[in-house]
Amino acid sequence: MAARQPLDRRSRRSRAAMEGALLTLVGERDLAQITVSDVTTLADVNRTTFYLHYSDVHDLAASACTAMFDEMISASPVLMPDDSPDEHRRAREALAGVLAHVGDRADLYRALLGEDGSARVINYLLQRLTIAVHVNLTEPDAETHANDPASLPDDPAAALLAGALLGLVIDWLRRGCPETPEQLTASVWPHLARTAAAILPSG
């Protein structure tokens, strides 16, 4: 992605306006049909401002998607890796929250995670989910994911669970999100819990 300028107040306003414009436009047409002029006109910014922050519309979409996803993950609680009913309830609620976040922005996520989507966005979301799962398992005393590291040591178990979650999200989007987040969570939770129990160390 393009090099980022310092995010002073004006920059934050401009980026928020352009990302908001993109979300509106993605609801009306495919990402490939959206131009820089479409974005700048709706956001009421000039092209120079656009190129200060993004290299192209796809870069804007990737930035908007990853920023929203990162904000959502950072605000989520860290779940303790145990089998207590309370922790299972909290974990189900967290999964439903992730799905609700994606479902509310389905047009954008579908454009970036679908057949003509962005490999860099998919890679970013997979990395972010893997880090979050790793922290769940290794730092249960943390209250949120706001201070998660940018990278982590090899953790195949976390990678496996993160891949399962991202695959679930992509499949749900491609099917048009026919279930509610709560319905989908209830459907897959027994399978996800069994998978986690099988690969994670006991005790």
N, C-alpha and C positions, 0 to 999 in steps of 0.2 A: 504494500500500500504506500501511498505518498507520504513523504516526511511530514510530521505534524508540527504545526506552529504552537507556541505557548498558548495555553487555553485561558486567556484573559476573559473578562466578562463579555466583550464584544464577540470574541471567537466562539464562546459557548453559545451565545444567542444565535449566531450565524449557523453553527453546526446543528443546533436544535431545530432551527427553521428549515434547513435543507433535509434533515432526516425526517421531520414531520411531513414535508412536501413529498418525499419519496414514499412514505407509508400511504399517503393519500393516493398517489399515482399508481402504486402497485395494486391497490384495490380496484383500479379501473382498467388496467392493461398489463400485458406481460412486461417483465423487466427489460427484455431485449428491445421493446418498443419505446422505452422512456429515454429521452435525450437530456443532455445537460441543460439545454434551453428550457425544457419542460420544468425541470427542477428549479432553476433560478427564477423563472417567471413566477411560479407558484410561491416560492419562498421569499420573493421580493429581495433578492440579492443579485449582484452582478457576476459575470463569468469569472472575473479575476478572483473574487472571493471564493468561488467554488474551487478553483484550481489551487488556491492557497492551502486547501484542506484535503482535497481528493484528486486522484488522477483521472477518474472517469466515474460514470454512474455505477458501475459494478463495484468499484472501490467504496463509494458512498454506501451502497447496500450492504456490503460486507461489514463496514464500520458500524452502521446502524444496528445490524443484527447482532454482532458480537458484543457491542456495548450494552445493548438491552439484556442479552443473555448473561453477561458478566455481572450486571447490576442485580439481576434476579438471583443468581447463584450466591453472590456476596451477602445478600440480605437473608438467605435461608439459614436455618439453624443447623448445627453440626449434630448428627445423630450418633448416639453411642452404639457400638457394635455388639449388642447383646440381644437375647431372645425374649425380653420382658414384653408383656402386652402393651405397656405404654410406649416402648420404643418402636414396636411394630406399628402402632397407631400413628406416631409422629412420622415414621418413615413413609407410610401410605399418604399422609397429608402432604409431605414434602414432594412426593412423586406427583400427586394430583396438582400441586402448585406449579411444578415445572410444565406439566401438560396444559394447564390453564394459561400460563404465560405464552406458550407457543400457539395455542389455539386462538388467543386474542389477536395474534399477529400472523395468522396462518398464511395469508397471501405472501408476505415477505419471506417467511421461513420456507414456504413451498417453492418460491422462486429460487432460493439459494441452496436448498437441500434436494431439489428434484433432479430430473434427468439432465437438465441444462443448467444446473446450479454451479456452485462455487466449491472447488476442492479445498481452497484455503479456509472457507467458513466451516466446512465439515471437519477439517483437521483441527481448527481452533476449538470448536465445540467439543470434539472428542478429547482434546487435551484438557480443556477446562473441567469437563465431567470427571476425567480420570483423577485430576488433582483433588477435586471435591470428594470423591469416593475415598481416595488415599487418606485425606485429612479425617474423614469420618472414622476410619479404622485406626488411625494412629494418634489422633489428638482429640479424644472425646471431651476433654475439658474446655475446648474452645467453644464460644457461644455462637459465632457466625463464621462464614467463610470469607469475611472481609479482608482478613490478613493472610489468606492462603499464599503459598509461594508461587513464583512464576513457573517453576518446573519442579520435578520430583525424581527421586531415584527410581530404578526399575521396580515396578509393582505389577506383575502380571495379573494378580487377582483384581486389583482396581481397574486395570485396563479391560479385563473381560466384562466386569459389571458395567463400566462406562459404555463399552461397545454395545451391550445389550440395551441399555437405556436409549442411546442415540438411534439404534436400529428401530426401536419401538416408536420413537418420535417420527422418524422418516416414514415408516410404514403407515402410521396414523395420518400423516399429512397427505400421503399419496392416495389414501382411500377416502379423502375428503372429510376427515375427522367425524365419522358417523357416531361414535360414542362420545358421551361427555367425559371430561377428565376423570370424574369419580367412577364412572362405569368402566372405563378402560383400566384404571388402577385396580379396581376390584377384580377384574378379569385376569390380569397378569400377575398380581401380587403373589399368589401361591407359588407360581413358577419361579418368580424372581427370588422369593425367600428361600426356596429349596436350592436354587443355584448358589446363592450366597452361602448357605449353610454347608454346601458340599465343598466349596473351594476355600473358605476362610478357616484359619486355624481355630480350634476350639479353645475355650478357657480364656 
